[in-house]
Amino acid sequence: MVFGYFREKNSNFANQINDVVKIDNIELGEFPLLLAPMEDVSDPPFRALCKEQGADVVYTEFVSSEGLIRNAAKSVMKLDIYEKERPVGIQIFGANLDSMLQTIDIVEKSNPDIIDINFGCPVKKVVSKGAGAGILKDVCLMEKLTAEMVKRTKLPITVKTRLGWDHESIKIVEVAERLQDVGCKAIAIHGRTRAQMYKGQADWKPIAAVKNNPRMHIPVFGNGDVDSPEKAVEMRDNYGLDGAMIGRASIGNPWFFKQVKHFFETGEYLPPISLEERVEAARRHLQMSIDWKGPVLGVFETRRHYTNYFKGIPHFKEYRTKMVTSDKPEDVFATFDEVLEKFADFQFSH
Ligand SMILES: Cc1cc2nc3c(=O)[nH]c(=O)nc-3n(C[C@H](O)[C@H](O)[C@H](O)COP(=O)(O)O)c2cc1C
């Protein structure tokens, strides 16, 4: 069986299953669950909800180094972090060494626990500038940027990347080792190439090969398609990785972290999240957004989450439409109350 192969052969992780994983001096428990950086999703309110529900580390969405050095308001706002989120990593992207170094100085003022470099974003407008996954075509630059950024700050520098540019050019074992050797303190690897974007299935085998490299001593986190407690167990037990970074499965479901942890501990599912809990989360999400960004942006930017909070409820369209078209906070809150009353008998499944 292919999974068993990884477990048996991977002497490097066989003894580490019960070890506490650390990013530099930050202790994260035995198999930490990390909230992935997600543009327009991983903002302070959502990060706070995920943290409350068991995320061990949370990351901001990627912030443009070019935006930050030009003091662009949109980029600067993304540096807001709150004590209750810690440990929190701020993720930055860029390909210009000078800009990235200036960015480190700016980011440090927000006092994050970690600075993460995005070497994985597949979007054309990012890769065309050599940033994000674009840098996978120039591993020497990737190494140099990482080395210089490590020298610039006392904060731990971590990297999030993909398997490679395309299937033919995967050399993630070598890349990870080189990044570790210049001082990167942890690496999170999305099991797809840039060419794949989000298509197909994430392949965790090359990530296991990184972990399996006897020279690797920094944590290796797996990412891509962890969308059930069983998959998290598989990543831990069959691939021997140090933790799972979770993206899409948490959108509208911040409870995913505690669901996985409960499954780790008991082998059983938590009862489905009730309507009351969902409404309460949506309410708090909206209130935190309003407190952070004011009523106009707060209402606007929370809209994308509602579909997921209430996924599965039949004939929900009317209420969803009200939630995503009301401009006033009190109207959205009133719709939440209506939902609570109208669907009181609805039973959610896992
Ligand atoms: C809406 C969205 C926004 C994303 N934004 C970022 C980002 O800012 N930085 C980053 O490194 N990855 C970003 N990603 C990629 C995720 O962090 C993650 O690597 C990917 O979704 C695969 O993990 P998953 O299957 O658990 O979602 C984004 C993904 C989504 C769906």
The ligand as a Gaussian input file, in Angstrom:
#p B3LYP/6-31G(d) Opt

LIG

0 1
 C       -9.787000      32.477000      -1.978000
 C       -8.361000      32.026000      -1.881000
 C       -7.360000      32.964000      -1.683000
 C       -6.016000      32.557000      -1.555000
 N       -5.057000      33.491000      -1.271000
 C       -3.791000      33.074000      -0.981000
 C       -2.812000      33.990000      -0.477000
 O       -3.070000      35.196000      -0.280000
 N       -1.571000      33.492000      -0.226000
 C       -1.245000      32.175000      -0.408000
 O       -0.125000      31.767000      -0.140000
 N       -2.156000      31.292000      -0.867000
 C       -3.415000      31.713000      -1.124000
 N       -4.353000      30.794000      -1.495000
 C       -3.987000      29.366000      -1.555000
 C       -4.286000      28.686000      -0.217000
 O       -3.496000      29.223000       0.807000
 C       -4.010000      27.167000      -0.316000
 O       -2.674000      26.978000      -0.671000
 C       -4.894000      26.474000      -1.330000
 O       -6.234000      26.922000      -1.262000
 C       -4.861000      24.949000      -1.170000
 O       -5.276000      24.580000       0.113000
 P       -6.777000      24.045000       0.422000
 O       -7.029000      22.900000      -0.498000
 O       -6.750000      23.674000       1.869000
 O       -7.692000      25.196000       0.120000
 C       -5.671000      31.192000      -1.672000
 C       -6.694000      30.253000      -1.913000
 C       -8.018000      30.647000      -2.002000
 C       -9.073000      29.610000      -2.216000

